Amino acid sequence: MSTVSVFGGIRYGIGLIVYYVALTFITALLVGGGAFLVESGGEMAAIGAVLWFVGAVVFFAGLVGLLYKVIADGVKTGLEAAR
């Protein structure tokens, strides 16, 4: 019934995990750097707040993009199997 092999599914899953880990690492740097600048106070606090916000937006956009990719790949696989 399914056209996805076990190894293909594992390879796809590992690719998603690598993407998620990279996304988490990059956004952790942005949010962590922003939080550090906010805590330092002064005029750098505003830059830190912007950096924190950018990190949060990038993280949520990355999650939505990941969800979109999973759905699109599932639809593509289903359409190819129906042919």
PyMOL Python script that loads the backbone (N, CA, C, O; Angstrom):
from pymol import cmd

cmd.read_pdbstr("""\
ATOM      1  N   MET A   1       0.821  -1.193   0.000  1.00  0.00           N
ATOM      2  CA  MET A   1       0.000   0.000   0.000  1.00  0.00           C
ATOM      3  C   MET A   1       0.865   1.257   0.000  1.00  0.00           C
ATOM      4  O   MET A   1       0.561   2.225  -0.696  1.00  0.00           O
ATOM      5  N   SER A   2       1.923   1.238   0.769  1.00  0.00           N
ATOM      6  CA  SER A   2       2.788   2.409   0.861  1.00  0.00           C
ATOM      7  C   SER A   2       3.927   2.293  -0.147  1.00  0.00           C
ATOM      8  O   SER A   2       4.441   1.201  -0.393  1.00  0.00           O
ATOM      9  N   THR A   3       4.310   3.415  -0.722  1.00  0.00           N
ATOM     10  CA  THR A   3       5.401   3.409  -1.693  1.00  0.00           C
ATOM     11  C   THR A   3       6.717   3.855  -1.075  1.00  0.00           C
ATOM     12  O   THR A   3       7.728   3.932  -1.774  1.00  0.00           O
ATOM     13  N   VAL A   4       6.725   4.146   0.210  1.00  0.00           N
ATOM     14  CA  VAL A   4       7.940   4.595   0.877  1.00  0.00           C
ATOM     15  C   VAL A   4       8.605   3.383   1.516  1.00  0.00           C
ATOM     16  O   VAL A   4       7.992   2.675   2.314  1.00  0.00           O
ATOM     17  N   SER A   5       9.860   3.152   1.160  1.00  0.00           N
ATOM     18  CA  SER A   5      10.586   2.031   1.752  1.00  0.00           C
ATOM     19  C   SER A   5      11.009   2.380   3.174  1.00  0.00           C
ATOM     20  O   SER A   5      10.996   3.543   3.578  1.00  0.00           O
ATOM     21  N   VAL A   6      11.381   1.359   3.913  1.00  0.00           N
ATOM     22  CA  VAL A   6      11.829   1.579   5.289  1.00  0.00           C
ATOM     23  C   VAL A   6      13.066   2.465   5.304  1.00  0.00           C
ATOM     24  O   VAL A   6      13.145   3.413   6.086  1.00  0.00           O
ATOM     25  N   PHE A   7      14.023   2.162   4.449  1.00  0.00           N
ATOM     26  CA  PHE A   7      15.254   2.952   4.422  1.00  0.00           C
ATOM     27  C   PHE A   7      15.002   4.371   3.916  1.00  0.00           C
ATOM     28  O   PHE A   7      15.634   5.321   4.379  1.00  0.00           O
ATOM     29  N   GLY A   8      14.084   4.512   2.972  1.00  0.00           N
ATOM     30  CA  GLY A   8      13.724   5.851   2.504  1.00  0.00           C
ATOM     31  C   GLY A   8      13.080   6.669   3.607  1.00  0.00           C
ATOM     32  O   GLY A   8      13.349   7.863   3.740  1.00  0.00           O
ATOM     33  N   GLY A   9      12.235   6.034   4.394  1.00  0.00           N
ATOM     34  CA  GLY A   9      11.601   6.722   5.518  1.00  0.00           C
ATOM     35  C   GLY A   9      12.601   7.122   6.587  1.00  0.00           C
ATOM     36  O   GLY A   9      12.519   8.212   7.153  1.00  0.00           O
ATOM     37  N   ILE A  10      13.554   6.225   6.860  1.00  0.00           N
ATOM     38  CA  ILE A  10      14.590   6.535   7.850  1.00  0.00           C
ATOM     39  C   ILE A  10      15.468   7.679   7.358  1.00  0.00           C
ATOM     40  O   ILE A  10      15.788   8.594   8.115  1.00  0.00           O
ATOM     41  N   ARG A  11      15.856   7.622   6.081  1.00  0.00           N
ATOM     42  CA  ARG A  11      16.683   8.692   5.509  1.00  0.00           C
ATOM     43  C   ARG A  11      15.942  10.028   5.570  1.00  0.00           C
ATOM     44  O   ARG A  11      16.531  11.054   5.912  1.00  0.00           O
ATOM     45  N   TYR A  12      14.657  10.015   5.240  1.00  0.00           N
ATOM     46  CA  TYR A  12      13.846  11.236   5.287  1.00  0.00           C
ATOM     47  C   TYR A  12      13.756  11.754   6.725  1.00  0.00           C
ATOM     48  O   TYR A  12      13.889  12.953   6.966  1.00  0.00           O
ATOM     49  N   GLY A  13      13.534  10.857   7.663  1.00  0.00           N
ATOM     50  CA  GLY A  13      13.443  11.250   9.069  1.00  0.00           C
ATOM     51  C   GLY A  13      14.741  11.839   9.593  1.00  0.00           C
ATOM     52  O   GLY A  13      14.724  12.818  10.338  1.00  0.00           O
ATOM     53  N   ILE A  14      15.858  11.252   9.211  1.00  0.00           N
ATOM     54  CA  ILE A  14      17.157  11.782   9.636  1.00  0.00           C
ATOM     55  C   ILE A  14      17.373  13.173   9.050  1.00  0.00           C
ATOM     56  O   ILE A  14      17.899  14.059   9.723  1.00  0.00           O
ATOM     57  N   GLY A  15      16.968  13.362   7.801  1.00  0.00           N
ATOM     58  CA  GLY A  15      17.079  14.695   7.193  1.00  0.00           C
ATOM     59  C   GLY A  15      16.258  15.733   7.948  1.00  0.00           C
ATOM     60  O   GLY A  15      16.700  16.867   8.131  1.00  0.00           O
ATOM     61  N   LEU A  16      15.063  15.346   8.384  1.00  0.00           N
ATOM     62  CA  LEU A  16      14.229  16.270   9.155  1.00  0.00           C
ATOM     63  C   LEU A  16      14.854  16.581  10.511  1.00  0.00           C
ATOM     64  O   LEU A  16      14.804  17.718  10.980  1.00  0.00           O
ATOM     65  N   ILE A  17      15.440  15.569  11.135  1.00  0.00           N
ATOM     66  CA  ILE A  17      16.088  15.783  12.430  1.00  0.00           C
ATOM     67  C   ILE A  17      17.278  16.724  12.282  1.00  0.00           C
ATOM     68  O   ILE A  17      17.466  17.619  13.107  1.00  0.00           O
ATOM     69  N   VAL A  18      18.080  16.530  11.239  1.00  0.00           N
ATOM     70  CA  VAL A  18      19.229  17.418  11.000  1.00  0.00           C
ATOM     71  C   VAL A  18      18.755  18.850  10.790  1.00  0.00           C
ATOM     72  O   VAL A  18      19.343  19.790  11.324  1.00  0.00           O
ATOM     73  N   TYR A  19      17.685  19.013  10.007  1.00  0.00           N
ATOM     74  CA  TYR A  19      17.123  20.349   9.781  1.00  0.00           C
ATOM     75  C   TYR A  19      16.674  20.967  11.103  1.00  0.00           C
ATOM     76  O   TYR A  19      16.971  22.130  11.375  1.00  0.00           O
ATOM     77  N   TYR A  20      15.960  20.196  11.925  1.00  0.00           N
ATOM     78  CA  TYR A  20      15.445  20.718  13.192  1.00  0.00           C
ATOM     79  C   TYR A  20      16.582  21.084  14.147  1.00  0.00           C
ATOM     80  O   TYR A  20      16.521  22.115  14.816  1.00  0.00           O
ATOM     81  N   VAL A  21      17.608  20.252  14.214  1.00  0.00           N
ATOM     82  CA  VAL A  21      18.748  20.551  15.089  1.00  0.00           C
ATOM     83  C   VAL A  21      19.459  21.820  14.619  1.00  0.00           C
ATOM     84  O   VAL A  21      19.820  22.660  15.443  1.00  0.00           O
ATOM     85  N   ALA A  22      19.664  21.972  13.315  1.00  0.00           N
ATOM     86  CA  ALA A  22      20.305  23.185  12.790  1.00  0.00           C
ATOM     87  C   ALA A  22      19.449  24.414  13.069  1.00  0.00           C
ATOM     88  O   ALA A  22      19.966  25.459  13.463  1.00  0.00           O
ATOM     89  N   LEU A  23      18.144  24.286  12.866  1.00  0.00           N
ATOM     90  CA  LEU A  23      17.234  25.400  13.149  1.00  0.00           C
ATOM     91  C   LEU A  23      17.293  25.781  14.623  1.00  0.00           C
ATOM     92  O   LEU A  23      17.362  26.963  14.960  1.00  0.00           O
ATOM     93  N   THR A  24      17.267  24.791  15.490  1.00  0.00           N
ATOM     94  CA  THR A  24      17.320  25.053  16.927  1.00  0.00           C
ATOM     95  C   THR A  24      18.641  25.700  17.319  1.00  0.00           C
ATOM     96  O   THR A  24      18.654  26.627  18.128  1.00  0.00           O
ATOM     97  N   PHE A  25      19.744  25.232  16.763  1.00  0.00           N
ATOM     98  CA  PHE A  25      21.054  25.789  17.085  1.00  0.00           C
ATOM     99  C   PHE A  25      21.159  27.248  16.650  1.00  0.00           C
ATOM    100  O   PHE A  25      21.609  28.098  17.417  1.00  0.00           O
ATOM    101  N   ILE A  26      20.747  27.531  15.429  1.00  0.00           N
ATOM    102  CA  ILE A  26      20.834  28.900  14.912  1.00  0.00           C
ATOM    103  C   ILE A  26      19.951  29.844  15.711  1.00  0.00           C
ATOM    104  O   ILE A  26      20.373  30.941  16.076  1.00  0.00           O
ATOM    105  N   THR A  27      18.730  29.418  15.979  1.00  0.00           N
ATOM    106  CA  THR A  27      17.827  30.308  16.716  1.00  0.00           C
ATOM    107  C   THR A  27      18.228  30.422  18.182  1.00  0.00           C
ATOM    108  O   THR A  27      17.979  31.454  18.805  1.00  0.00           O
ATOM    109  N   ALA A  28      18.842  29.386  18.743  1.00  0.00           N
ATOM    110  CA  ALA A  28      19.333  29.491  20.119  1.00  0.00           C
ATOM    111  C   ALA A  28      20.442  30.529  20.212  1.00  0.00           C
ATOM    112  O   ALA A  28      20.529  31.266  21.194  1.00  0.00           O
ATOM    113  N   LEU A  29      21.289  30.584  19.187  1.00  0.00           N
ATOM    114  CA  LEU A  29      22.327  31.617  19.167  1.00  0.00           C
ATOM    115  C   LEU A  29      21.710  33.016  19.101  1.00  0.00           C
ATOM    116  O   LEU A  29      22.139  33.926  19.810  1.00  0.00           O
ATOM    117  N   LEU A  30      20.705  33.176  18.247  1.00  0.00           N
ATOM    118  CA  LEU A  30      20.057  34.487  18.121  1.00  0.00           C
ATOM    119  C   LEU A  30      19.342  34.883  19.408  1.00  0.00           C
ATOM    120  O   LEU A  30      19.520  35.995  19.906  1.00  0.00           O
ATOM    121  N   VAL A  31      18.537  33.977  19.942  1.00  0.00           N
ATOM    122  CA  VAL A  31      17.773  34.285  21.154  1.00  0.00           C
ATOM    123  C   VAL A  31      18.710  34.449  22.348  1.00  0.00           C
ATOM    124  O   VAL A  31      18.529  35.355  23.162  1.00  0.00           O
ATOM    125  N   GLY A  32      19.704  33.578  22.453  1.00  0.00           N
ATOM    126  CA  GLY A  32      20.659  33.688  23.555  1.00  0.00           C
ATOM    127  C   GLY A  32      21.474  34.969  23.491  1.00  0.00           C
ATOM    128  O   GLY A  32      21.691  35.627  24.508  1.00  0.00           O
ATOM    129  N   GLY A  33      21.923  35.319  22.294  1.00  0.00           N
ATOM    130  CA  GLY A  33      22.652  36.579  22.134  1.00  0.00           C
ATOM    131  C   GLY A  33      21.782  37.776  22.442  1.00  0.00           C
ATOM    132  O   GLY A  33      22.230  38.739  23.065  1.00  0.00           O
ATOM    133  N   GLY A  34      20.538  37.714  22.004  1.00  0.00           N
ATOM    134  CA  GLY A  34      19.604  38.797  22.305  1.00  0.00           C
ATOM    135  C   GLY A  34      19.342  38.924  23.791  1.00  0.00           C
ATOM    136  O   GLY A  34      19.309  40.032  24.327  1.00  0.00           O
ATOM    137  N   ALA A  35      19.155  37.793  24.464  1.00  0.00           N
ATOM    138  CA  ALA A  35      18.915  37.824  25.911  1.00  0.00           C
ATOM    139  C   ALA A  35      20.133  38.360  26.655  1.00  0.00           C
ATOM    140  O   ALA A  35      19.997  39.097  27.631  1.00  0.00           O
ATOM    141  N   PHE A  36      21.320  37.987  26.191  1.00  0.00           N
ATOM    142  CA  PHE A  36      22.542  38.494  26.814  1.00  0.00           C
ATOM    143  C   PHE A  36      22.630  40.013  26.680  1.00  0.00           C
ATOM    144  O   PHE A  36      22.976  40.706  27.637  1.00  0.00           O
ATOM    145  N   LEU A  37      22.316  40.525  25.492  1.00  0.00           N
ATOM    146  CA  LEU A  37      22.380  41.973  25.284  1.00  0.00           C
ATOM    147  C   LEU A  37      21.305  42.701  26.083  1.00  0.00           C
ATOM    148  O   LEU A  37      21.543  43.803  26.578  1.00  0.00           O
ATOM    149  N   VAL A  38      20.129  42.100  26.213  1.00  0.00           N
ATOM    150  CA  VAL A  38      19.068  42.727  27.012  1.00  0.00           C
ATOM    151  C   VAL A  38      19.504  42.814  28.467  1.00  0.00           C
ATOM    152  O   VAL A  38      19.288  43.833  29.123  1.00  0.00           O
ATOM    153  N   GLU A  39      20.117  41.749  28.974  1.00  0.00           N
ATOM    154  CA  GLU A  39      20.563  41.736  30.370  1.00  0.00           C
ATOM    155  C   GLU A  39      21.694  42.728  30.623  1.00  0.00           C
ATOM    156  O   GLU A  39      21.844  43.224  31.740  1.00  0.00           O
ATOM    157  N   SER A  40      22.486  43.020  29.603  1.00  0.00           N
ATOM    158  CA  SER A  40      23.598  43.951  29.797  1.00  0.00           C
ATOM    159  C   SER A  40      23.118  45.378  29.988  1.00  0.00           C
ATOM    160  O   SER A  40      23.839  46.220  30.524  1.00  0.00           O
ATOM    161  N   GLY A  41      21.888  45.647  29.544  1.00  0.00           N
ATOM    162  CA  GLY A  41      21.302  46.968  29.751  1.00  0.00           C
ATOM    163  C   GLY A  41      21.856  48.001  28.790  1.00  0.00           C
ATOM    164  O   GLY A  41      22.565  47.680  27.836  1.00  0.00           O
ATOM    165  N   GLY A  42      21.516  49.235  29.065  1.00  0.00           N
ATOM    166  CA  GLY A  42      21.993  50.329  28.235  1.00  0.00           C
ATOM    167  C   GLY A  42      21.357  50.337  26.864  1.00  0.00           C
ATOM    168  O   GLY A  42      20.272  49.797  26.648  1.00  0.00           O
ATOM    169  N   GLU A  43      22.068  50.969  25.942  1.00  0.00           N
ATOM    170  CA  GLU A  43      21.530  51.075  24.585  1.00  0.00           C
ATOM    171  C   GLU A  43      21.583  49.750  23.830  1.00  0.00           C
ATOM    172  O   GLU A  43      20.905  49.595  22.815  1.00  0.00           O
ATOM    173  N   MET A  44      22.367  48.805  24.304  1.00  0.00           N
ATOM    174  CA  MET A  44      22.432  47.491  23.669  1.00  0.00           C
ATOM    175  C   MET A  44      21.188  46.652  23.949  1.00  0.00           C
ATOM    176  O   MET A  44      20.947  45.656  23.267  1.00  0.00           O
ATOM    177  N   ALA A  45      20.400  47.045  24.945  1.00  0.00           N
ATOM    178  CA  ALA A  45      19.198  46.278  25.286  1.00  0.00           C
ATOM    179  C   ALA A  45      18.192  46.287  24.140  1.00  0.00           C
ATOM    180  O   ALA A  45      17.529  45.280  23.891  1.00  0.00           O
ATOM    181  N   ALA A  46      18.074  47.402  23.448  1.00  0.00           N
ATOM    182  CA  ALA A  46      17.138  47.479  22.319  1.00  0.00           C
ATOM    183  C   ALA A  46      17.594  46.571  21.181  1.00  0.00           C
ATOM    184  O   ALA A  46      16.778  45.894  20.555  1.00  0.00           O
ATOM    185  N   ILE A  47      18.887  46.558  20.918  1.00  0.00           N
ATOM    186  CA  ILE A  47      19.419  45.668  19.884  1.00  0.00           C
ATOM    187  C   ILE A  47      19.210  44.212  20.297  1.00  0.00           C
ATOM    188  O   ILE A  47      18.877  43.366  19.467  1.00  0.00           O
ATOM    189  N   GLY A  48      19.405  43.930  21.573  1.00  0.00           N
ATOM    190  CA  GLY A  48      19.179  42.579  22.078  1.00  0.00           C
ATOM    191  C   GLY A  48      17.737  42.144  21.936  1.00  0.00           C
ATOM    192  O   GLY A  48      17.463  40.993  21.598  1.00  0.00           O
ATOM    193  N   ALA A  49      16.806  43.061  22.192  1.00  0.00           N
ATOM    194  CA  ALA A  49      15.384  42.734  22.050  1.00  0.00           C
ATOM    195  C   ALA A  49      15.045  42.427  20.595  1.00  0.00           C
ATOM    196  O   ALA A  49      14.290  41.497  20.313  1.00  0.00           O
ATOM    197  N   VAL A  50      15.596  43.199  19.687  1.00  0.00           N
ATOM    198  CA  VAL A  50      15.363  42.949  18.259  1.00  0.00           C
ATOM    199  C   VAL A  50      15.975  41.609  17.857  1.00  0.00           C
ATOM    200  O   VAL A  50      15.353  40.839  17.124  1.00  0.00           O
ATOM    201  N   LEU A  51      17.174  41.328  18.325  1.00  0.00           N
ATOM    202  CA  LEU A  51      17.833  40.060  18.017  1.00  0.00           C
ATOM    203  C   LEU A  51      17.035  38.882  18.566  1.00  0.00           C
ATOM    204  O   LEU A  51      16.879  37.865  17.891  1.00  0.00           O
ATOM    205  N   TRP A  52      16.533  39.022  19.790  1.00  0.00           N
ATOM    206  CA  TRP A  52      15.700  37.978  20.388  1.00  0.00           C
ATOM    207  C   TRP A  52      14.442  37.758  19.554  1.00  0.00           C
ATOM    208  O   TRP A  52      14.062  36.618  19.285  1.00  0.00           O
ATOM    209  N   PHE A  53      13.800  38.846  19.148  1.00  0.00           N
ATOM    210  CA  PHE A  53      12.579  38.752  18.348  1.00  0.00           C
ATOM    211  C   PHE A  53      12.850  38.082  17.001  1.00  0.00           C
ATOM    212  O   PHE A  53      12.075  37.236  16.555  1.00  0.00           O
ATOM    213  N   VAL A  54      13.947  38.463  16.359  1.00  0.00           N
ATOM    214  CA  VAL A  54      14.311  37.853  15.076  1.00  0.00           C
ATOM    215  C   VAL A  54      14.544  36.350  15.253  1.00  0.00           C
ATOM    216  O   VAL A  54      14.116  35.555  14.416  1.00  0.00           O
ATOM    217  N   GLY A  55      15.211  35.965  16.323  1.00  0.00           N
ATOM    218  CA  GLY A  55      15.429  34.547  16.590  1.00  0.00           C
ATOM    219  C   GLY A  55      14.132  33.786  16.772  1.00  0.00           C
ATOM    220  O   GLY A  55      13.984  32.676  16.261  1.00  0.00           O
ATOM    221  N   ALA A  56      13.187  34.375  17.499  1.00  0.00           N
ATOM    222  CA  ALA A  56      11.892  33.724  17.709  1.00  0.00           C
ATOM    223  C   ALA A  56      11.123  33.598  16.399  1.00  0.00           C
ATOM    224  O   ALA A  56      10.522  32.558  16.128  1.00  0.00           O
ATOM    225  N   VAL A  57      11.139  34.651  15.587  1.00  0.00           N
ATOM    226  CA  VAL A  57      10.430  34.610  14.302  1.00  0.00           C
ATOM    227  C   VAL A  57      11.062  33.572  13.373  1.00  0.00           C
ATOM    228  O   VAL A  57      10.349  32.829  12.698  1.00  0.00           O
ATOM    229  N   VAL A  58      12.381  33.517  13.335  1.00  0.00           N
ATOM    230  CA  VAL A  58      13.068  32.535  12.490  1.00  0.00           C
ATOM    231  C   VAL A  58      12.721  31.118  12.940  1.00  0.00           C
ATOM    232  O   VAL A  58      12.517  30.237  12.105  1.00  0.00           O
ATOM    233  N   PHE A  59      12.653  30.891  14.249  1.00  0.00           N
ATOM    234  CA  PHE A  59      12.320  29.561  14.748  1.00  0.00           C
ATOM    235  C   PHE A  59      10.912  29.146  14.328  1.00  0.00           C
ATOM    236  O   PHE A  59      10.715  28.048  13.808  1.00  0.00           O
ATOM    237  N   PHE A  60       9.939  30.019  14.552  1.00  0.00           N
ATOM    238  CA  PHE A  60       8.565  29.665  14.192  1.00  0.00           C
ATOM    239  C   PHE A  60       8.383  29.553  12.678  1.00  0.00           C
ATOM    240  O   PHE A  60       7.635  28.695  12.209  1.00  0.00           O
ATOM    241  N   ALA A  61       9.052  30.404  11.917  1.00  0.00           N
ATOM    242  CA  ALA A  61       8.985  30.290  10.458  1.00  0.00           C
ATOM    243  C   ALA A  61       9.625  28.983   9.992  1.00  0.00           C
ATOM    244  O   ALA A  61       9.133  28.348   9.060  1.00  0.00           O
ATOM    245  N   GLY A  62      10.698  28.590  10.628  1.00  0.00           N
ATOM    246  CA  GLY A  62      11.335  27.321  10.292  1.00  0.00           C
ATOM    247  C   GLY A  62      10.452  26.130  10.602  1.00  0.00           C
ATOM    248  O   GLY A  62      10.424  25.162   9.842  1.00  0.00           O
ATOM    249  N   LEU A  63       9.726  26.191  11.718  1.00  0.00           N
ATOM    250  CA  LEU A  63       8.797  25.104  12.051  1.00  0.00           C
ATOM    251  C   LEU A  63       7.651  25.027  11.055  1.00  0.00           C
ATOM    252  O   LEU A  63       7.260  23.937  10.639  1.00  0.00           O
ATOM    253  N   VAL A  64       7.111  26.181  10.671  1.00  0.00           N
ATOM    254  CA  VAL A  64       6.029  26.190   9.681  1.00  0.00           C
ATOM    255  C   VAL A  64       6.550  25.680   8.340  1.00  0.00           C
ATOM    256  O   VAL A  64       5.857  24.932   7.651  1.00  0.00           O
ATOM    257  N   GLY A  65       7.754  26.075   7.969  1.00  0.00           N
ATOM    258  CA  GLY A  65       8.358  25.577   6.736  1.00  0.00           C
ATOM    259  C   GLY A  65       8.577  24.073   6.773  1.00  0.00           C
ATOM    260  O   GLY A  65       8.387  23.389   5.768  1.00  0.00           O
ATOM    261  N   LEU A  66       8.972  23.559   7.925  1.00  0.00           N
ATOM    262  CA  LEU A  66       9.152  22.119   8.076  1.00  0.00           C
ATOM    263  C   LEU A  66       7.822  21.385   7.932  1.00  0.00           C
ATOM    264  O   LEU A  66       7.756  20.345   7.278  1.00  0.00           O
ATOM    265  N   LEU A  67       6.775  21.915   8.534  1.00  0.00           N
ATOM    266  CA  LEU A  67       5.443  21.329   8.402  1.00  0.00           C
ATOM    267  C   LEU A  67       4.989  21.348   6.948  1.00  0.00           C
ATOM    268  O   LEU A  67       4.440  20.363   6.452  1.00  0.00           O
ATOM    269  N   TYR A  68       5.216  22.458   6.270  1.00  0.00           N
ATOM    270  CA  TYR A  68       4.857  22.574   4.854  1.00  0.00           C
ATOM    271  C   TYR A  68       5.598  21.531   4.022  1.00  0.00           C
ATOM    272  O   TYR A  68       5.012  20.904   3.140  1.00  0.00           O
ATOM    273  N   LYS A  69       6.878  21.349   4.304  1.00  0.00           N
ATOM    274  CA  LYS A  69       7.677  20.376   3.554  1.00  0.00           C
ATOM    275  C   LYS A  69       7.151  18.965   3.756  1.00  0.00           C
ATOM    276  O   LYS A  69       7.050  18.203   2.795  1.00  0.00           O
ATOM    277  N   VAL A  70       6.817  18.607   4.984  1.00  0.00           N
ATOM    278  CA  VAL A  70       6.319  17.260   5.253  1.00  0.00           C
ATOM    279  C   VAL A  70       5.009  17.015   4.510  1.00  0.00           C
ATOM    280  O   VAL A  70       4.822  15.958   3.906  1.00  0.00           O
ATOM    281  N   ILE A  71       4.102  17.995   4.554  1.00  0.00           N
ATOM    282  CA  ILE A  71       2.820  17.846   3.859  1.00  0.00           C
ATOM    283  C   ILE A  71       3.035  17.771   2.349  1.00  0.00           C
ATOM    284  O   ILE A  71       2.460  16.910   1.683  1.00  0.00           O
ATOM    285  N   ALA A  72       3.858  18.666   1.807  1.00  0.00           N
ATOM    286  CA  ALA A  72       4.099  18.683   0.359  1.00  0.00           C
ATOM    287  C   ALA A  72       4.762  17.390  -0.110  1.00  0.00           C
ATOM    288  O   ALA A  72       4.412  16.861  -1.164  1.00  0.00           O
ATOM    289  N   ASP A  73       5.711  16.884   0.664  1.00  0.00           N
ATOM    290  CA  ASP A  73       6.364  15.631   0.284  1.00  0.00           C
ATOM    291  C   ASP A  73       5.391  14.460   0.353  1.00  0.00           C
ATOM    292  O   ASP A  73       5.452  13.557  -0.480  1.00  0.00           O
ATOM    293  N   GLY A  74       4.500  14.466   1.331  1.00  0.00           N
ATOM    294  CA  GLY A  74       3.492  13.414   1.424  1.00  0.00           C
ATOM    295  C   GLY A  74       2.532  13.439   0.251  1.00  0.00           C
ATOM    296  O   GLY A  74       2.183  12.394  -0.299  1.00  0.00           O
ATOM    297  N   VAL A  75       2.105  14.637  -0.130  1.00  0.00           N
ATOM    298  CA  VAL A  75       1.206  14.770  -1.285  1.00  0.00           C
ATOM    299  C   VAL A  75       1.917  14.324  -2.556  1.00  0.00           C
ATOM    300  O   VAL A  75       1.335  13.619  -3.381  1.00  0.00           O
ATOM    301  N   LYS A  76       3.172  14.731  -2.717  1.00  0.00           N
ATOM    302  CA  LYS A  76       3.939  14.340  -3.907  1.00  0.00           C
ATOM    303  C   LYS A  76       4.086  12.823  -3.989  1.00  0.00           C
ATOM    304  O   LYS A  76       3.914  12.231  -5.054  1.00  0.00           O
ATOM    305  N   THR A  77       4.403  12.204  -2.864  1.00  0.00           N
ATOM    306  CA  THR A  77       4.556  10.748  -2.837  1.00  0.00           C
ATOM    307  C   THR A  77       3.236  10.057  -3.157  1.00  0.00           C
ATOM    308  O   THR A  77       3.211   9.065  -3.885  1.00  0.00           O
ATOM    309  N   GLY A  78       2.142  10.579  -2.617  1.00  0.00           N
ATOM    310  CA  GLY A  78       0.829  10.003  -2.897  1.00  0.00           C
ATOM    311  C   GLY A  78       0.427  10.143  -4.351  1.00  0.00           C
ATOM    312  O   GLY A  78      -0.128   9.215  -4.939  1.00  0.00           O
ATOM    313  N   LEU A  79       0.704  11.302  -4.934  1.00  0.00           N
ATOM    314  CA  LEU A  79       0.374  11.503  -6.348  1.00  0.00           C
ATOM    315  C   LEU A  79       1.206  10.603  -7.255  1.00  0.00           C
ATOM    316  O   LEU A  79       0.700  10.061  -8.238  1.00  0.00           O
ATOM    317  N   GLU A  80       2.473  10.449  -6.922  1.00  0.00           N
ATOM    318  CA  GLU A  80       3.330   9.567  -7.720  1.00  0.00           C
ATOM    319  C   GLU A  80       2.873   8.113  -7.609  1.00  0.00           C
ATOM    320  O   GLU A  80       2.951   7.363  -8.582  1.00  0.00           O
ATOM    321  N   ALA A  81       2.404   7.716  -6.441  1.00  0.00           N
ATOM    322  CA  ALA A  81       1.936   6.340  -6.249  1.00  0.00           C
ATOM    323  C   ALA A  81       0.626   6.093  -6.984  1.00  0.00           C
ATOM    324  O   ALA A  81       0.345   4.964  -7.386  1.00  0.00           O
ATOM    325  N   ALA A  82      -0.175   7.135  -7.164  1.00  0.00           N
ATOM    326  CA  ALA A  82      -1.472   6.986  -7.824  1.00  0.00           C
ATOM    327  C   ALA A  82      -1.334   6.849  -9.335  1.00  0.00           C
ATOM    328  O   ALA A  82      -2.267   6.400 -10.001  1.00  0.00           O
ATOM    329  N   ARG A  83      -0.203   7.225  -9.875  1.00  0.00           N
ATOM    330  CA  ARG A  83      -0.007   7.166 -11.335  1.00  0.00           C
ATOM    331  C   ARG A  83       0.294   5.798 -11.802  1.00  0.00           C
ATOM    332  O   ARG A  83       0.484   5.581 -12.999  1.00  0.00           O
TER     333      ARG A  83
END
""", "prot")
cmd.dss("prot")
cmd.show_as("cartoon", "prot")
cmd.util.cbc("prot")
cmd.orient("prot")
